[in-house]
Amino acid sequence: GAGVSQSPSNKVTEKGKDVELRCDPISGHTALYWYRQRLGQGLEFLIYFQGNSAPDKSGLPSDRFSAERTGESVSTLTIQRTQQEDSAVYLCASSLRRNEKLFFGSGTQLSVL
Amino acid sequence: GENVEQHPSTLSVQEGDSAVIKCTYSDSASNYFPWYKQELGKGPQLIIDIRSNVGEKKDQRIAVTLNKTAKHFSLHITETQPEDSAVYFCAASSGSARQLTFGSGTQLTVLP
């Protein structure tokens, strides 16, 4: 079946604007993760969803960041009042269960001017 | 929390030679250690993983070794090919952790 799909693939925005990033996980995958990858760096955990459990938000860098997931399907990551330091690739991944093999999307390249 | 360190940050090898990337982790409770390959403009892809109940795992030209006592694990790629050129990430997680902690990545370049 289809892999993890993220949209948009690229987003250019002005400082101070809000942005919304979308992730469609693989059907049937109960776990969904968001990671941030700054240029030339590793993956920084942001948030984790598992079924109907309360999400693990421990990686969100500030209250400008939030995410939602509808059941075991689509997730959106929202960044309010974007700052230049928010510029990065935002990667979404899903897995059948927690800590099983993660399948990543191609990411959204966010550029804040 | 878990801390994963990865070395080297860049690695160049001649085609046909072997490449070794090493990672150390801090949480002795960690029990799952995957390796991901990321090509330019794409998301990371799992290439091999190992759990703490084994010391070595092989898949064709790729192998991973784990030393739980020393808390380090390594990726070995033999007979490297130009298509192996990519960024490689190690990661670790424990049964209680909800997410993987990733290393900072190794840019591998295989020179023809």
HADDOCK unambig.tbl for C-alpha pairs under 7 A between the chains (distance, minus, plus):
assign (segid A and resid 41 and name CA) (segid B and resid 104 and name CA) 5.71 0.50 0.50
assign (segid A and resid 41 and name CA) (segid B and resid 105 and name CA) 6.94 0.50 0.50
assign (segid A and resid 42 and name CA) (segid B and resid 102 and name CA) 6.54 0.50 0.50
assign (segid A and resid 42 and name CA) (segid B and resid 103 and name CA) 6.13 0.50 0.50
assign (segid A and resid 42 and name CA) (segid B and resid 104 and name CA) 4.13 0.50 0.50
assign (segid A and resid 42 and name CA) (segid B and resid 105 and name CA) 5.77 0.50 0.50
assign (segid A and resid 43 and name CA) (segid B and resid 102 and name CA) 5.98 0.50 0.50
assign (segid A and resid 98 and name CA) (segid B and resid 98 and name CA) 6.62 0.50 0.50
assign (segid A and resid 99 and name CA) (segid B and resid 98 and name CA) 6.91 0.50 0.50
assign (segid A and resid 99 and name CA) (segid B and resid 99 and name CA) 6.60 0.50 0.50
assign (segid A and resid 103 and name CA) (segid B and resid 45 and name CA) 6.81 0.50 0.50
assign (segid A and resid 104 and name CA) (segid B and resid 43 and name CA) 5.37 0.50 0.50
assign (segid A and resid 104 and name CA) (segid B and resid 44 and name CA) 6.04 0.50 0.50
assign (segid A and resid 104 and name CA) (segid B and resid 45 and name CA) 6.81 0.50 0.50
assign (segid A and resid 105 and name CA) (segid B and resid 43 and name CA) 5.42 0.50 0.50
assign (segid A and resid 106 and name CA) (segid B and resid 41 and name CA) 6.97 0.50 0.50
assign (segid A and resid 106 and name CA) (segid B and resid 42 and name CA) 4.65 0.50 0.50
assign (segid A and resid 106 and name CA) (segid B and resid 43 and name CA) 4.30 0.50 0.50
assign (segid A and resid 107 and name CA) (segid B and resid 43 and name CA) 6.27 0.50 0.50
